[in-house]
């Protein structure tokens, strides 16, 4: 079974004509299945009121569908988020007589410059996404050499089963009966069973959307953004240091004491800039952040920085964590 994760940046409910609605909160999942091929689509339901749902939808996507009804500040913000996340694979759907020539200057030089412009035909889009998912190949031998990780996006207690955590696997493999670390709380949990799109499975591979039934931890002990993993290279810390790269529209240098939000996987954490070195190019400062909670990340991780008091400009840029 191969799964394709797709960020649906579109009017609310656009995906209903393409796939079956699933888990819904500030982000809404839609599930599409044909034989052994599955597509997981995510709409940022509470965006643009809240910025975090846009980040969550984009952060784990492999493919993007961007529907443009109007050229406005919201479109600009979505382009910035996609560019910071380096999301280079996607489709553009232009409506309301908007032409590719009107959009071209906005996306020139960004990650989405190469998106394919397609018609607003949801049934054709459905088939295109299934084809994209079917083209993916999984080598169980290669994947099995690396322990996987699953950032949690939803969690709950199921009568007769216990704690269930939902998420998309990032890298490697998670197997039934694995004992996983629960980060950042430093607990462990046993994987009792795995489901992928309502089917029982022995393992979940990179990019699979999975539900893990867990033993040894209660749902009340979990939170969105917690990570289940056996990978020793994944760590957590409340102090982050690295080199930031600010978007070209950011108006001024970062300052110590600023409260920013750092996004990585399914985490969107408030943090304070404890140190900043703006020598040289202030668009690429060296910074240290103190986060409200520990951030979970692998070595060499890139995060996206947000500023919720910034009015129309709420995306600062990226942070290469050292």
N, C-alpha and C positions, 0 to 999 in steps of 0.2 A: 504494500500500500504506500502510495506517495501522496504527500499533502503540500499544498501551496498556500502560503499566508499572504493575504491581500489587504492593503489599507484602502478603504473605500472613502475617499474624500469627496462627498457628494451630498445632495439634499437629503434630509432625514427620511428614512424609509425607502430610499432608492433601491436598496439591495433586496427588498422583499420580493420583487418580481424575478430575482435571479436565484435566490437561495432561501433555505428555511431558517427563520429566526431561532436563535439560541439564547445563551446567557445574555442578560441585559442589565446594565447599570449606567455609569457615565460613558461606557463604551458598549456597543451592541455587536454581538457575534452572529454571523449567518453561516450556515453550514451547507455545503454542496457536495454531493456524492454521486459517483457513477462507477459502479463496479468497485474496483480497488483504488480508484482515484478520488481524492477528496480536495476540496478547496475551503479554507477558512477565511471568511471576510470579516473585517472589523470596521464599523462606523464609529466616529467620535460623537456620540449622542449629545453630550453636553457642551460641545464646541459650537460657536465661539465664546459662549458665556464663560467657560473654563478652558484654560490652555492645556492642562494635563491630558485630557482625553485625546487631543490631537497628537501629543507626543507619544502616548501609549500606542495609538493606532499605527503610527509610523515606525516606532522603534524596532519592532520585531518583524516587519513586513518584508517580503521578498519581491513583491510586485505592488504597484500603486495604480489605482484608477482615480484620476482627478477630473471631476466634472466641473466645467466652468460655465456658470450662468451669467456672471457679471464680473467686470474688471474693477476690483475695489481693494480696500486695505486687507480684507480677510483673505483674498487670493494671494496678496503679497506675503502675508504671514505664513500661509501654507507652503508657498514656494521656498521661503527661508527655512522652514522646518525640514522640508524634504532635502534641501541642499545641505544643511548641517548634518542630517542623517545619512548623507551620501546615497540617497535612494535613486539609482540611475535607471531602473527598469520599470516601465509603466505605460499606461495609456492615457491620452488626453481626449476628453469628450467635450466638444464645444457646442453650446446651445445659445438660444436667443440671438442668432445671426452673428455671433462672434466668429471672427475669422482667424486662421493661423497667423496671418500677417499682423493682426492686432496683439496677439499673445507673444510672438517671437521676441520682441525687445525685452519683455519681462523675464523670459527664461534663458536668454542668451548668457552663456558662460556658467550656468548653474547645472546641478546634477540632472535636472529634468529636461534639459535641452534636447535630449535624444528620445523623449517619449514619442510613441506612435500615436498620431491623431486618427481616431476611429469614429464611426457613426454612433449616434445615440440609439443603439438597438440592443436592448437588454438580453434578448435570447442569443444573439450573436456573441455578445460579451460573455455570456455563460459558457458557450462552447469554446471560445478562445481561452478562457481560464482553465477549463478542463483539459484542453490540449496542452497548455503550459504545464499543468500539474503532471500530466501523463509523461511528459518528456523528462521529468526528473528521474534520476536513478539513485538507488541506495545500495551501497556495497556493505552488507552486514559485517563482513570481516574487517574492513577498514574502520567503519563506525564503531565496531565492538572493541577496538583498541583504546578508545578514549572514553572516559567516564563523562556522561552528559550532565547538563544542568537544566533545571526548569524554574524560571521565575514565575511566581504565583500571581495570577490576576484575579481569581475568585476562589473562595473556599467556604465550606459549610459542613454540617453534620447530616448524614443520611441514616435514617432509622434502619437498623439491622446491618449496616456497613461500617458506620463510624465516620471518621474525618476524611473528607474528599477535597483534594486540591486540584484546580484547573490551571493549565498554562501551556505555553509553547516551548518545546525543548530547544535549547541552544547548544549545538555541538554534541557529538558523541552519542552515547546510548544510556538509557535508564531501563533496567530490567526488573521484572517481578521478583520479589524477595531481596532486592537490594536494600541495604541499610544506608540511608542518605543523611548527610548533615543538613540541618536546617539553619541557614544563615540569615540574619546576623545573630540569632539568639543562642547559637552554640548548642543546640539540642540535636537529637537524632530521631529518625522515624523509619520504620520498616514499610516497604511497598508491598501491600497485601495483594493488590490487583491493579491492572491497567486497562483503561478503555480508551479507544480512539474512534471518535464519531459513532459512539454507542456499541462498538464491537469490542469484545475482550481481546487482549493482546498480551504477548509474553514480553514485549519490549517496545519502547518508544525511542525513535531516532531523531536526529537533528531536524528541526522545522515541523515535526509532528505536533499537532495539538492533542493533548492527552489529559485524562482525568486519572489521578492516582489516589487509590484508597490507602490510607496511611494508618499504621499502628504505632502507638508510643507517643502520640502528640494529639492534643485536643484542638478542635477548630478555633477555640477562643485564644489559643496561643499563637495563632498565625496572623499574618497581615499581608495585604497586597505588597508585592515587591520582595517578600522573602524568597529565598532561593533554595531549592532542594538539589543537592549534588554530592558526588563522591570525588569531584575533581579537586586535588590539593592545590592547584594554582589559583583557585577562586578564594578570595579573602574578603574581609570587611573592615572598614575603618571609619572613624568619625573625623579624621583629618585627611584631606586630599590636597596633594601638591602637584603642580604641573604647568604646562604652557597653554594658555588660552589663545584662541584665534577669534577675534570679534568680527561680526558681520560688517560689511562695508558701510552700512547705514547707521551703525552705532555712533552716537554723537560725541561722546567724550570718554576720557580714560576712566577705567575702573578705580574705585577708591576703597580703602580699608573701612570696614564697618557696613558696607552695602549688604543687604539681604537679597540673595539670589536663590533660585531653585535649580538644583542639579538633577538632570534626568539620565537614567541609565536602566536599560531593560524595562521592568515594570515599577521602577522607583522614580519618585518625583519629590525630592526632599528639600525643605528649606535649609539654607546654610548662610553663614556670614563670612565675608571676605576678611580673613585675619591678617593677611600679608599680601602686598602687591608690589611688583617691581616693574615700573613702566619705562625703564631706561631703554633707549633705542626706539623701536616702533611700538607706540602705545596700543596699537591694534593687536599686538602679540605679547601681552604681558605674562610674566611669571607670577602665579598666584598660589595662595594657600587658603583652603576653605575649611571651616569648622561646621560640620553638618549636625542637624538636630538629632538624627538617628544615624547609625552606622550605614554606610553605603556598601553594597555587595558588588564586587567586580572582579574580572580576571586581570591578569597582568597585561599591560599595554592597552587598557580600555580607553575608549573615547566617550565622553559624556557631552550632553548639550546643556548650556546654561541659559536660564530664563530669568526675566525681571518683570514681576507682575505689577509693579507700580509704574511701568514705562509707557502707559497710555496705549497708543496704537502699535508701538514697537515693543514687543514683549520677548523677543528672542535675542539674546546677547551674542551667542556664538558657541564654540566648542571648547572642550578642555581635554587635552591629552594627559591622562593621569599617569604619573611616574610611579 
